[in-house]
């Protein structure tokens, strides 16, 4: 059987060379994944995605296309069709999936299963509620896009995404470098809790195709740290830089690359320039500025948030914090800043009175 799915004008053809594969079951490894899914034949999967139609396509990136599969019981699964590479065989694919399937954290998008059908490699993931930081905070300022998030919601998104990335860096052995941290890989669940997606895809793809250039897996323009252009060596500090860009998006409501806004530079360069000029407040999303009380605590929080984001996008990796430190800084953000010497003195006088 060969199934071709086309998108009007913009999407390339998706061709499935399956032979008898549509009769095979979609394997879900129950031992290592969060919850058991019923086994699906490929025919059922085609039905659940309406033939992998353009209407079922919910995302497309460097690792492949993602389709939303609506099962007969009403539950939804995201099916990621990995890009075609010179795959090394089933052993590497299954070994990587066994490792990735054991990684569970409330701020990571769960991996539910995987399968190989004919020449295709498919990965099943949880589907989050509609809305992602890559679209929502850009509603303010000049970014365009969806409805804007409040300052409290943006802080919650930052804290959740930081916890997810921190878990990959510091709780997984060996640690996992995301390699493509960006706002579109931070999804929101029904409680507006942020979850990091695609956390194992770069590792999986590089394991499957040892001939693939590392530069291909180095990230997305606007999020790539400057050192990658020299070494193409992915590191945890590179992830920190990319996360810093996400923080700047949340704070400014702007996208990381926009010629109209930034000309020959990008969001990071523009923010750094404004701060050097002493005009740091101009980078804040006008929606946030309008909502904040003049001179209130919110403005102080945003200033500290900006300072933290700039530490993350420092040109020198050694000067960037690690994700444990970022999580701690975000936690402290809600705590009131330490009193100045004058304030402390006045407090002492009041106590004496």
C-alpha positions as CSV (number, residue, x, y, z in Angstrom):
1,X,0.0,0.0,0.0
2,X,1.2,3.5,-0.7
3,X,-0.5,6.5,0.9
4,X,0.2,10.0,-0.2
5,X,-1.0,13.0,1.8
6,X,-0.6,16.5,0.4
7,X,-1.0,20.0,1.8
8,X,-2.3,22.7,-0.4
9,X,0.6,24.6,-1.8
10,X,2.9,24.6,1.2
11,X,3.4,21.0,2.4
12,X,5.4,18.5,0.6
13,X,4.0,15.1,-0.2
14,X,4.0,12.5,2.6
15,X,4.4,9.1,1.0
16,X,4.0,5.9,3.0
17,X,5.7,2.8,1.5
18,X,4.2,0.1,3.5
19,X,3.6,-3.1,1.6
20,X,1.7,-5.3,4.1
21,X,2.5,-3.0,7.0
22,X,-0.9,-1.6,7.4
23,X,-1.9,-5.0,8.9
24,X,0.8,-4.7,11.6
25,X,0.0,-3.4,15.0
26,X,1.3,0.0,16.2
27,X,3.5,-1.2,19.0
28,X,3.3,0.5,22.4
29,X,5.9,-0.5,24.8
30,X,3.9,-0.9,28.0
31,X,6.8,-1.6,30.2
32,X,8.5,1.7,29.9
33,X,5.7,4.2,29.0
34,X,3.5,6.2,31.3
35,X,0.2,4.6,30.5
36,X,-1.0,1.7,28.4
37,X,-2.6,2.5,25.0
38,X,-4.6,-0.1,23.1
39,X,-2.7,-1.5,20.2
40,X,-3.7,0.1,16.9
41,X,-3.4,-1.3,13.4
42,X,-2.0,1.1,10.9
43,X,-5.4,1.1,9.2
44,X,-6.9,2.4,12.4
45,X,-4.2,5.0,12.7
46,X,-4.9,6.2,9.1
47,X,-8.6,6.5,10.1
48,X,-7.7,8.4,13.3
49,X,-5.7,11.0,11.4
50,X,-8.0,11.1,8.4
51,X,-5.3,9.6,6.2
52,X,-2.5,11.7,7.7
53,X,-4.3,14.7,6.1
54,X,-3.3,18.3,6.2
55,X,-6.2,18.9,8.6
56,X,-4.5,16.5,11.1
57,X,-1.1,18.1,10.8
58,X,-0.4,20.0,14.0
59,X,3.3,20.7,13.6
60,X,6.3,20.4,11.4
61,X,10.0,20.8,12.3
62,X,13.5,19.6,11.8
63,X,12.7,16.2,13.1
64,X,9.6,15.5,11.1
65,X,5.8,16.1,10.9
66,X,3.4,15.7,13.8
67,X,-0.2,14.5,13.3
68,X,-3.1,14.6,15.8
69,X,-4.7,11.2,16.0
70,X,-8.2,11.1,17.5
71,X,-9.1,7.6,18.6
72,X,-12.6,6.1,18.7
73,X,-12.8,6.6,22.4
74,X,-12.2,10.3,22.0
75,X,-8.7,10.3,23.3
76,X,-5.9,12.0,21.3
77,X,-2.3,11.1,20.6
78,X,0.3,13.1,18.7
79,X,2.1,10.9,16.2
80,X,5.5,12.2,15.1
81,X,6.7,10.9,11.7
82,X,10.5,11.1,11.8
83,X,12.4,12.5,8.9
84,X,13.9,9.9,6.5
85,X,17.6,9.4,7.1
86,X,20.1,6.6,6.5
87,X,18.7,4.7,9.4
88,X,21.1,2.3,11.1
89,X,18.5,-0.3,12.0
90,X,15.9,-1.3,14.6
91,X,18.4,-1.8,17.4
92,X,19.5,1.8,17.8
93,X,15.9,3.1,17.4
94,X,14.5,0.8,20.0
95,X,17.4,1.4,22.4
96,X,16.9,5.1,22.3
97,X,13.2,4.9,22.7
98,X,13.5,2.6,25.7
99,X,15.8,5.2,27.3
100,X,13.5,8.2,26.4
101,X,10.4,6.3,27.4
102,X,11.6,6.1,31.0
103,X,11.9,9.9,31.3
104,X,8.9,11.2,33.2
105,X,8.3,14.6,34.7
106,X,5.3,16.8,35.0
107,X,7.0,19.5,32.9
108,X,7.9,17.2,30.0
109,X,5.5,16.1,27.3
110,X,5.1,12.4,27.9
111,X,6.3,9.9,25.3
112,X,3.6,7.2,24.9
113,X,5.1,4.7,22.5
114,X,6.9,4.1,19.2
115,X,6.8,1.8,16.2
116,X,8.4,1.0,12.9
117,X,6.2,0.4,10.0
118,X,7.8,-0.3,6.7
119,X,10.4,2.5,6.2
120,X,8.6,4.8,8.7
121,X,9.6,5.5,12.3
122,X,6.7,6.8,14.4
123,X,6.8,8.2,17.9
124,X,3.6,8.7,20.0
125,X,3.4,11.6,22.4
126,X,0.8,13.2,24.6
127,X,-1.2,16.0,23.2
128,X,-1.5,19.2,25.2
129,X,-4.4,21.6,25.2
130,X,-4.4,24.2,22.4
131,X,-2.0,27.1,22.9
132,X,1.7,27.4,23.3
133,X,4.1,30.2,24.4
134,X,5.4,30.4,20.9
135,X,2.1,31.9,19.9
136,X,0.4,33.3,22.9
137,X,2.7,35.9,24.5
138,X,3.3,37.4,21.1
139,X,-0.2,38.9,21.2
140,X,1.3,41.9,23.0
141,X,3.6,44.5,21.6
142,X,4.4,44.3,17.9
143,X,4.7,40.5,17.8
144,X,1.2,39.7,16.6
145,X,-0.3,36.3,17.2
146,X,-2.7,35.0,19.8
147,X,-4.2,36.3,23.0
148,X,-1.6,37.7,25.4
149,X,-0.6,36.0,28.7
150,X,-0.6,38.0,31.9
151,X,2.7,38.5,33.8
152,X,1.7,35.8,36.4
153,X,1.0,33.4,33.6
154,X,4.3,34.2,31.8
155,X,6.2,33.6,35.1
156,X,4.4,30.3,35.5
157,X,5.4,29.3,31.9
158,X,9.0,30.2,32.6
159,X,9.1,28.2,35.9
160,X,7.6,25.1,34.4
161,X,9.8,25.1,31.3
162,X,12.8,25.7,33.4
163,X,12.0,22.7,35.7
164,X,11.5,20.5,32.7
165,X,14.8,21.4,31.1
166,X,16.6,21.2,34.5
167,X,15.3,17.7,34.9
168,X,16.9,16.7,31.5
169,X,20.2,18.3,32.4
170,X,20.6,17.3,36.0
171,X,18.3,14.3,36.8
172,X,18.9,12.1,33.7
173,X,21.9,9.8,33.5
174,X,23.5,10.4,31.1
175,X,22.1,14.0,30.9
176,X,20.1,14.9,27.9
177,X,20.8,18.0,25.9
178,X,17.7,19.3,24.2
179,X,19.5,20.9,21.2
180,X,16.3,22.7,20.0
181,X,14.9,24.5,23.0
182,X,12.5,27.1,21.7
183,X,9.1,28.6,22.5
184,X,7.2,26.3,20.1
185,X,8.6,23.3,22.1
186,X,7.0,24.7,25.2
187,X,3.4,23.5,25.3
188,X,0.7,24.3,27.8
189,X,-1.6,21.8,29.4
190,X,-5.2,22.5,30.6
191,X,-3.9,24.1,33.8
192,X,-1.5,26.4,31.9
193,X,1.4,24.3,33.1
194,X,4.3,24.4,30.7
195,X,5.8,21.1,29.3
196,X,8.9,20.8,27.2
197,X,8.4,18.8,24.0
198,X,10.9,17.1,21.6
199,X,13.4,16.6,24.4
200,X,14.9,13.4,22.9
201,X,14.4,13.9,19.2
202,X,17.9,15.3,18.4
203,X,19.5,12.5,20.4
204,X,17.3,9.9,18.7
205,X,17.9,11.2,15.2
206,X,21.7,11.5,15.7
207,X,21.8,7.9,17.0
208,X,19.9,6.7,14.0
209,X,22.0,8.4,11.4
210,X,25.7,8.6,12.4
211,X,26.5,10.3,9.1
212,X,24.3,13.3,9.8
213,X,26.1,16.6,10.2
214,X,25.9,17.9,13.8
215,X,25.2,21.3,12.4
216,X,21.9,20.0,11.1
217,X,20.9,19.3,14.7
218,X,22.2,22.5,16.3
219,X,18.9,24.3,16.7
220,X,16.6,26.9,15.2
221,X,17.8,30.3,14.0
222,X,17.3,32.9,16.7
223,X,17.9,30.4,19.4
224,X,21.3,29.1,18.5
225,X,24.1,30.3,20.8
226,X,27.1,32.0,19.2
227,X,29.6,29.3,20.0
228,X,27.7,26.7,17.9
229,X,28.7,28.6,14.7
230,X,32.4,27.8,15.5
231,X,32.3,24.3,17.0
232,X,28.8,22.8,16.3
233,X,29.2,21.2,19.6
234,X,25.9,21.0,21.5
235,X,26.2,21.5,25.3
236,X,23.9,22.1,28.3
237,X,25.0,25.8,28.3
238,X,23.8,26.0,24.7
239,X,20.4,24.9,25.9
240,X,20.6,27.6,28.6
241,X,21.2,30.2,25.9
242,X,18.2,29.0,23.9
243,X,16.1,29.0,27.1
244,X,17.2,32.6,27.7
245,X,15.8,33.5,24.3
246,X,12.4,32.0,25.4
247,X,12.6,34.2,28.5
248,X,13.1,37.2,26.4
249,X,10.1,36.3,24.2
250,X,8.0,36.0,27.3
251,X,9.2,39.4,28.5
252,X,9.1,41.3,25.3
253,X,6.2,39.7,23.4
254,X,8.4,39.6,20.3
255,X,9.7,36.7,18.2
256,X,13.4,35.9,18.1
257,X,13.9,36.9,14.5
258,X,12.1,39.7,12.8
259,X,13.7,42.0,10.2
260,X,11.1,44.7,10.7
261,X,11.9,44.9,14.4
262,X,15.6,44.1,14.5
263,X,17.0,44.7,11.0
264,X,20.3,42.7,10.7
265,X,20.3,41.6,14.3
266,X,17.9,39.5,16.4
267,X,15.9,39.7,19.6
268,X,19.0,39.0,21.8
269,X,21.1,41.7,20.0
270,X,18.2,44.2,20.1
271,X,17.6,43.7,23.8
272,X,21.4,44.0,24.6
273,X,21.6,47.2,22.6
274,X,18.7,48.7,24.4
275,X,20.1,47.8,27.8
276,X,23.5,49.3,26.9
277,X,21.7,52.5,25.9
278,X,20.0,52.6,29.3
279,X,16.6,52.0,27.6
280,X,15.9,48.6,29.1
281,X,12.3,49.4,29.8
282,X,11.6,49.9,26.1
283,X,12.0,46.2,25.5
284,X,9.1,45.2,27.8
285,X,5.9,44.1,26.2
286,X,3.6,47.2,26.2
287,X,0.8,44.9,27.4
288,X,2.8,44.1,30.6
289,X,3.8,47.7,31.1
290,X,0.2,48.9,30.8
291,X,-1.0,46.3,33.3
292,X,1.7,47.0,35.9
293,X,1.3,49.7,38.5
294,X,3.9,52.5,38.0
295,X,6.8,51.8,40.4
296,X,5.1,48.7,41.7
297,X,6.5,45.3,42.5
298,X,5.7,44.0,39.0
299,X,8.1,46.4,37.4
300,X,10.8,45.3,39.8
301,X,10.1,41.7,39.0
302,X,10.3,42.3,35.3
303,X,13.7,44.1,35.7
304,X,15.0,41.1,37.6
305,X,13.5,38.7,35.0
306,X,15.3,40.7,32.3
307,X,18.6,40.6,34.2
308,X,18.3,36.8,34.5
309,X,17.5,36.3,30.9
310,X,20.5,38.4,29.9
311,X,22.7,36.1,32.1
312,X,21.3,33.1,30.1
313,X,22.2,34.7,26.7
314,X,25.7,35.8,27.7
315,X,28.1,35.3,24.8
316,X,30.4,33.3,26.9
317,X,29.0,29.9,28.0
318,X,31.1,29.8,31.2
319,X,29.2,33.0,32.4
320,X,25.8,31.5,31.9
321,X,24.0,29.9,34.9
322,X,23.1,26.3,34.8
323,X,19.5,25.2,34.9
324,X,19.5,24.5,38.6
325,X,20.5,28.1,39.1
326,X,17.9,29.3,36.7
327,X,15.1,27.4,38.5
328,X,16.3,28.9,41.8
329,X,16.3,32.4,40.4
330,X,12.8,32.0,39.0
331,X,11.7,30.8,42.4
332,X,13.2,33.8,44.1
333,X,11.6,36.1,41.6
334,X,8.3,36.1,43.6
335,X,10.2,36.9,46.8
336,X,10.4,40.6,47.7
337,X,13.8,42.1,46.9
338,X,16.2,42.6,49.9
339,X,15.6,46.0,51.6
340,X,18.0,48.8,50.9
341,X,20.2,50.1,53.7
342,X,17.9,53.1,54.1
343,X,14.8,51.0,54.2
344,X,16.4,48.7,56.8
345,X,17.4,51.7,58.9
346,X,13.8,53.2,58.7
347,X,12.4,49.8,59.7
348,X,14.7,49.7,62.7
349,X,13.6,53.2,63.7
350,X,10.0,52.2,63.5
351,X,10.6,49.2,65.6
352,X,12.3,51.3,68.2
353,X,9.4,53.7,68.3
